[in-house]
Amino acid sequence: MKEISIHGRGGQGSLVLAQFMAIAALEDGKYGQAFPFLGGGGERRGKPIMAFCRLDDHPIRLRSRVAKADYAILQDVTILNEVDVAKGVKPGGMILVNTDKGSEELPLNGDFKVFTFSAENLAREILGRPIMNTALLGAFAAMTGELSLNATLKAVKSKFPGSLGEKNALVVEKSYQLLTGE
């Protein structure tokens, strides 16, 4: 089982990103589970929040919060000033950070890999708004291989039908291509 923690701020779509991942897992013939962590004051806009996702080839019976994730995704790099994200990542894990800074510029040290990607800039370019969850979905699929591009595209289009779905699918595809070189 692979466990993912998603760190963002209220209103950035962290739970939606976790849901996209779980839906994509189902599209890939796997099992997925997505849920928020509703502690410490609720999900007020702008406050740090967390969402989680589990992916597995077998039914997922575990129903607890993720303590140590295989992967962590940071939607907002400023959360590093408030939350010790590295503490919640397994040795050998990976952290994907939405930023235009290089990984060496971030205060993240430990037995894990750090990748940076400006998901916000890509979202602004295609969607006209800094809603970066679909860009991070494509980046996650490209960097980990845990989800296929086809499954992520289907997940986005199932949640957002019509032109909104098409635009968000384009964001997923572009971020995937930027990171795989395809």
Sequence and secondary structure as in RCSB ss.txt:
>XXXX:A:sequence
MKEISIHGRGGQGSLVLAQFMAIAALEDGKYGQAFPFLGGGGERRGKPIMAFCRLDDHPIRLRSRVAKADYAILQ
DVTILNEVDVAKGVKPGGMILVNTDKGSEELPLNGDFKVFTFSAENLAREILGRPIMNTALLGAFAAMTGELSLN
ATLKAVKSKFPGSLGEKNALVVEKSYQLLTGE
>XXXX:A:secstr
 EEEEEEEEBTS HHHHHHHHHHHHHHTTSEEEEEEE  SS   BTSEEEEEEEEESS     S  SSEEEEEES
 GGGGGT  GGGGEEEEEEEEEESSS GGGSS  SSEEEEEE HHHHHHHHHSS   HHHHHHHHHHHH SS HH
HHHHHHHHHS HHHHHHHHHHHHHHHHHHH  
